[in-house]
């Protein structure tokens, strides 16, 4: 079964595939899989190479590359899930690379329903690096994941033997938001403030100020490029304006060049 799935994924030009039994998946913050998909037995994790766009000093171009990847990954996720339904009679549920995700007081929108990082590690696709991203043996940090939950019983792939992360510290030192200073933990609020300036927090700050200032200043705020960027983000969704911890990682640069 694994090889049939891998062959189909290869035809879609997915870069790698791993399998994890639900019993081997452990996420400290995400809800139990049983609460999302009662009867789920396995996770099929798909890997996509981040485009070289992320190296661009123009962060709009960098984000455009991520948006291309997200659209491609959604298509692949759907096609493979449909293949599992049609060819194996499986029940499935898909997990996207990013949003939509739960927005509530407990998680502040920072915890996915399924931790794709922990699923990838359980599926033998990498190990956690110093930047708390999953470092893939060949793609390094430039690996983005989606997943398919299924009731098919598929054994886990073996874990990788050696962590590809070299602990060089470049990601920790190069983080503009200083979000990686505590080993094994990303300060999400510091990361988001720097990497997503036109997300929810940016919108709250803008409209809070807008409601407090005189009319003349309100007009000036609406003419400011900061508002235009917030307006654009409202149409296309959250945008990343920092890829530093990915860009400085030396692992897998040959494979992603």
C-alpha positions as CSV (number, residue, x, y, z in Angstrom):
1,X,0.0,0.0,0.0
2,X,2.8,2.4,0.9
3,X,4.5,2.0,-2.4
4,X,1.3,2.5,-4.4
5,X,0.6,5.7,-2.5
6,X,4.2,6.9,-3.0
7,X,4.0,6.2,-6.7
8,X,0.8,8.3,-7.0
9,X,2.4,11.1,-5.0
10,X,5.5,11.0,-7.2
11,X,3.3,11.5,-10.3
12,X,2.0,14.7,-8.6
13,X,5.6,15.9,-8.1
14,X,5.3,15.8,-4.3
15,X,8.9,15.8,-3.0
16,X,8.6,13.2,-0.2
17,X,6.0,11.1,1.6
18,X,6.0,9.6,5.1
19,X,3.6,7.5,7.1
20,X,2.8,7.6,10.8
21,X,0.5,5.5,12.9
22,X,-1.7,7.7,15.1
23,X,-0.4,6.0,18.1
24,X,3.1,7.3,17.3
25,X,1.9,10.9,16.9
26,X,2.4,13.1,19.9
27,X,1.7,16.8,20.0
28,X,1.9,18.6,23.3
29,X,-0.5,21.4,22.3
30,X,-2.8,20.3,19.5
31,X,-6.1,18.6,20.4
32,X,-6.2,14.7,20.3
33,X,-6.8,13.4,16.8
34,X,-9.8,11.4,18.1
35,X,-11.6,14.7,18.6
36,X,-11.0,15.6,15.0
37,X,-11.4,12.2,13.3
38,X,-12.8,9.4,15.5
39,X,-11.4,6.2,14.1
40,X,-8.3,7.7,12.5
41,X,-5.5,5.2,12.4
42,X,-2.8,6.7,10.2
43,X,-1.3,10.0,9.0
44,X,0.0,10.4,5.5
45,X,2.4,13.3,5.5
46,X,3.4,15.0,2.3
47,X,6.5,17.2,1.8
48,X,6.9,20.1,-0.6
49,X,10.2,22.0,-1.3
50,X,10.0,25.7,-0.5
51,X,10.8,27.7,-3.7
52,X,13.9,29.8,-4.0
53,X,11.6,32.8,-3.9
54,X,12.1,32.9,-0.2
55,X,15.7,34.2,-0.7
56,X,14.4,37.3,-2.4
57,X,15.2,40.6,-0.5
58,X,11.7,41.7,-1.8
59,X,9.5,40.0,0.8
60,X,6.4,40.3,-1.4
61,X,8.2,38.1,-4.0
62,X,9.2,35.7,-1.1
63,X,5.6,35.5,0.1
64,X,4.3,35.0,-3.4
65,X,6.5,31.9,-3.6
66,X,4.9,30.6,-0.4
67,X,1.4,31.3,-1.8
68,X,2.3,29.3,-5.0
69,X,3.4,26.4,-2.8
70,X,0.3,26.6,-0.6
71,X,-2.0,26.5,-3.7
72,X,0.0,23.6,-5.2
73,X,0.0,21.7,-1.9
74,X,-3.8,22.1,-1.5
75,X,-4.3,20.6,-5.0
76,X,-1.9,17.7,-4.2
77,X,-3.5,17.0,-0.8
78,X,-7.0,16.8,-2.4
79,X,-5.9,14.6,-5.3
80,X,-4.1,12.1,-3.0
81,X,-6.9,12.1,-0.5
82,X,-9.4,11.4,-3.4
83,X,-7.1,8.6,-4.6
84,X,-7.2,7.0,-1.1
85,X,-11.0,7.2,-1.1
86,X,-11.4,5.8,-4.6
87,X,-8.6,3.2,-4.7
88,X,-8.6,1.9,-1.1
89,X,-12.1,2.7,0.2
90,X,-10.5,4.9,2.9
91,X,-12.2,7.5,5.1
92,X,-10.0,10.6,5.0
93,X,-9.7,14.1,6.3
94,X,-7.1,16.6,5.0
95,X,-4.8,19.0,6.9
96,X,-3.5,22.1,5.0
97,X,-0.1,23.6,5.3
98,X,-1.5,26.7,7.0
99,X,-4.8,28.4,7.6
100,X,-7.7,28.1,8.3
101,X,-7.0,27.3,12.0
102,X,-8.9,27.7,15.3
103,X,-9.0,31.2,16.7
104,X,-9.7,31.1,20.4
105,X,-8.6,32.6,23.7
106,X,-6.6,29.5,24.7
107,X,-4.4,29.2,21.7
108,X,-4.4,32.8,20.3
109,X,-4.6,31.3,16.8
110,X,-1.1,29.9,17.2
111,X,-1.9,26.1,17.5
112,X,-3.0,24.0,14.6
113,X,-5.7,21.3,14.9
114,X,-2.9,18.9,13.8
115,X,0.8,19.6,14.4
116,X,2.3,19.0,11.0
117,X,5.8,19.2,12.6
118,X,5.1,16.4,15.1
119,X,3.4,14.4,12.4
120,X,6.4,14.8,10.1
121,X,8.8,13.6,12.8
122,X,6.5,10.7,13.6
123,X,6.5,9.8,9.9
124,X,10.4,9.7,9.8
125,X,10.6,12.8,7.6
126,X,13.0,14.8,9.8
127,X,13.8,16.0,13.3
128,X,13.4,19.2,15.1
129,X,16.2,21.8,14.6
130,X,17.4,24.7,16.7
131,X,14.8,26.9,15.0
132,X,12.1,24.4,16.1
133,X,11.2,23.7,12.4
134,X,11.5,20.2,11.1
135,X,14.8,19.7,9.3
136,X,14.4,17.3,6.4
137,X,17.4,15.1,5.6
138,X,17.6,16.5,2.0
139,X,15.6,19.7,1.9
140,X,16.7,21.0,5.3
141,X,14.3,23.6,6.7
142,X,12.9,24.3,3.2
143,X,10.2,21.7,3.6
144,X,6.5,22.5,4.0
145,X,4.1,19.8,5.0
146,X,0.4,18.8,4.5
147,X,-1.2,15.7,5.8
148,X,-4.1,13.3,5.3
149,X,-5.7,11.5,8.2
150,X,-7.2,8.2,7.3
151,X,-8.8,5.1,8.9
152,X,-6.4,2.9,6.8
153,X,-4.0,1.0,9.1
154,X,-0.5,1.9,7.8
155,X,2.6,1.3,10.0
156,X,4.9,4.2,10.8
157,X,8.0,4.7,8.8
158,X,11.2,4.4,10.9
159,X,12.5,7.6,12.5
160,X,15.6,9.1,11.0
161,X,18.7,7.9,12.7
162,X,20.6,11.2,12.9
163,X,19.3,14.7,13.3
164,X,20.2,16.7,10.2
165,X,20.4,19.9,12.2
166,X,24.1,20.7,12.9
167,X,23.3,23.0,15.8
168,X,25.3,25.8,14.1
169,X,23.2,28.4,15.8
170,X,22.8,30.6,12.7
171,X,19.0,30.6,13.0
172,X,19.0,31.5,16.6
173,X,21.5,34.4,16.0
174,X,19.8,35.5,12.8
175,X,16.2,35.7,14.2
176,X,15.2,39.4,13.9
177,X,12.5,39.0,16.5
178,X,14.7,37.2,19.1
179,X,12.1,34.5,19.2
180,X,14.5,31.5,19.5
181,X,16.5,32.4,22.5
182,X,15.1,29.7,24.7
183,X,16.2,26.2,23.5
184,X,13.4,24.0,22.3
185,X,10.8,26.8,22.3
186,X,9.7,29.5,19.8
187,X,8.3,32.7,21.4
188,X,5.3,32.8,19.1
189,X,4.3,36.3,19.9
190,X,7.8,37.7,19.2
191,X,7.9,35.7,16.0
192,X,4.5,36.8,14.8
193,X,5.1,40.5,15.6
194,X,8.1,40.5,13.3
195,X,7.1,37.9,10.7
196,X,3.4,38.9,10.3
197,X,3.2,42.7,10.8
198,X,0.0,42.9,8.8
199,X,-1.8,40.1,10.6
200,X,-4.4,40.2,13.4
201,X,-2.2,42.1,15.8
202,X,-1.3,44.7,13.3
203,X,-5.0,45.2,12.4
204,X,-6.0,45.5,16.1
205,X,-3.3,48.1,16.7
206,X,-4.3,50.1,13.6
207,X,-8.0,50.2,14.3
208,X,-7.6,50.8,18.0
209,X,-5.5,53.9,17.2
210,X,-7.9,54.9,14.4
211,X,-10.8,55.0,16.9
212,X,-8.9,57.3,19.3
213,X,-7.4,60.0,17.0
214,X,-9.0,63.2,15.5
215,X,-10.7,63.1,12.1
216,X,-7.8,64.7,10.3
217,X,-5.3,62.1,11.6
218,X,-7.7,59.4,10.6
219,X,-7.6,60.6,7.0
220,X,-3.8,60.5,7.1
221,X,-3.9,57.0,8.5
222,X,-6.0,55.8,5.5
223,X,-3.5,57.3,3.1
224,X,-0.6,55.6,4.8
225,X,1.0,52.5,3.1
226,X,0.6,50.6,6.4
227,X,-3.2,50.7,5.9
228,X,-2.8,49.6,2.3
229,X,-0.8,46.6,3.3
230,X,-3.4,45.7,6.0
231,X,-6.1,46.0,3.3
232,X,-4.2,43.7,1.0
233,X,-3.7,41.2,3.8
234,X,-7.4,41.2,4.4
235,X,-7.9,39.9,0.9
236,X,-5.2,37.4,0.5
237,X,-4.8,36.2,4.1
238,X,-1.9,36.1,6.5
239,X,1.5,37.0,4.9
240,X,5.0,36.1,6.1
241,X,7.5,38.9,5.9
242,X,10.4,36.9,7.4
243,X,12.0,33.7,6.2
244,X,15.3,34.3,8.1
245,X,15.4,31.1,10.2
246,X,14.8,29.1,7.0
247,X,17.2,31.1,4.8
248,X,20.2,30.9,7.0
249,X,20.0,27.1,7.5
250,X,22.9,25.4,5.7
251,X,21.3,21.9,5.7
252,X,20.1,20.8,2.3
253,X,21.1,23.9,0.4
254,X,22.5,21.8,-2.5
255,X,19.1,20.0,-2.9
256,X,17.1,23.3,-2.8
257,X,19.5,25.3,-5.0
